[in-house]
Amino acid sequence: MVLLALMQANSAVLDITANCAAVDDAARTAAAAGAQLLLTPELFPVGYAPGRLRTDFDPATLPALREALAGIARRHNIALVYSLPAVTPAGEWHISATLVDESGDELLSYGKVHLFGPDERAAFASAAAAPGVVEFHGLKTSLVICYDIEFPESARAAAVRGAELLLVPTALAGGFDAVPKVLVRARALENQLTVAYANHTGVEGSYDFHGGSIVAGPDGAVLAEAGPGAELLFAELGEPSNAAADPAEGAGSADRADDPEAAVAYLRDRRPDIYRSWDV
Amino acid sequence: MVLLALMQANSAVLDITANCAAVDDAARTAAAAGAQLLLTPELFPVGYAPGRLRTDFDPATLPALREALAGIARRHNIALVYSLPAVTPAGEWHISATLVDESGDELLSYGKVHLFGPDERAAFASAAAAPGVVEFHGLKTSLVICYDIEFPESARAAAVRGAELLLVPTALAGGFDAVPKVLVRARALENQLTVAYANHTGVEGSYDFHGGSIVAGPDGAVLAEAGPGAELLFAELGEPSNAAADPAEGAGSADRADDPEAAVAYLRDRRPDIYRSWDV
């Protein structure tokens, strides 16, 4: 069993001290409630303001900022997903997400593939690597960011790599409710995994965020859903499927995508050989 | 403007005369209401009973049955989508869907790629061709069948071929409400096209169908939704995007997937080059 906490909050653009204090607060509260992981929104420590970040944020401060965030994880003994700008060796700016464990050690990092709108595309370059998968408390865990989850291809790439839990820092402006309510649930159901999607709330620069963070389970059901305002959202995730290696736990595996007995098993029944011939 | 009618009804297994009479009735009512097209459920004229069809249905009767269905279209001056077994030159049985126009002439046919469950897989072989696209009353129109729509790859293949309207005969047993309510809406939104999904209702052989036919628009909104029982469902579809070639109609194109000005344009923003490197 994993208890997941999602931080839905307002970030102050380029007020890194205040934002890290808010993450520290959320981590303390989440850990005290028994959560093993705190998921924070896209670019939360620096604020969601692509243009200003590119002109006013000094990437030389990134190592210290990453160390400060790792320190929060260590201090409260809770794993943390945070999202920051990252600069590649070639000098390209990416939007990244990082999972650190409760000791602050990096388990997984990811660069956003689908950049949203002219502001992001002016400030950042898109990454190209498929989402990786890492074991976290018995759950194969992966990361994508915001607009990525609106494309079925990204979640599918995580799922075929074995992901059971997909963590999604996001910055979804108001007026796009169908993204969490329809697309996030669809990604969970069509891949038979859990998706957790943590959004900003309130005004940041020229953006107005309305929250709506959500956790959807492998059957597409809503496990937890936030309102429009600041909120720490919790979701308890069930036994990971590989725990069902114990025959006494057999029923627990009935809804797994790779179960030969399951009626609906999308990863088993998909036809990648045929899709390749379609050139999509 | 196209008025679409979806037939949600109970089919009598292998009582082809009764089933064709029901299609004839629905076509008459739909045409009288001004509909240009009637979408009927998967295998409706023969009943959804894969095993019995394979043993008791004589495929030599297919040409006459297709001619009878074309006659219904002609008689009521309405286009028709019907679904039947089809036998390939190699002797394989497919589950097919066919769009005939109001003169009964075939515009498009499709073979189901994703077979559902052991019954279908024992009785039928899967087809492998991508969904085709044909112009129908100014709308680029495509077909997939039932379980196909639960896989994002199939609707995506139709969308990248230009589909604006995806017609889906289905036979979805009760207890899978998330399929129409989440997955069908997601397919529409993530491809920014209209999806119409017409289901059976009531008991046929060992299956119990609960209706829930739905039409979802390019923004994921529910345009029409049926209850559990027999129903003729109507949905009025807006101007096709290519009508917006008239500059006075410019606003009509704002939500189209290929509009360079649109904030959200999934077909424009997807990254097929990158997906290929992911080997999904």
Interface residues (C-beta under 8 A of the other chain):
Chain A: V113 H114 F116 G117 S126 A128 A130 Y147 E150 F151 P152 E153 R156 A157 V160 F176 A178 V182 L183 R185 A186 R187 L189 E190 D219 G220 A221 A263 V264 Y266 D269 R270 R271 P272 I274 Y275 S277 W278 V280
Chain B: V113 H114 F116 G117 S126 A128 A130 Y147 E150 F151 P152 E153 R156 A157 V160 F176 A178 V182 L183 R185 A186 L189 E190 D219 G220 A221 A263 V264 Y266 D269 R270 R271 P272 I274 Y275 S277 W278 V280
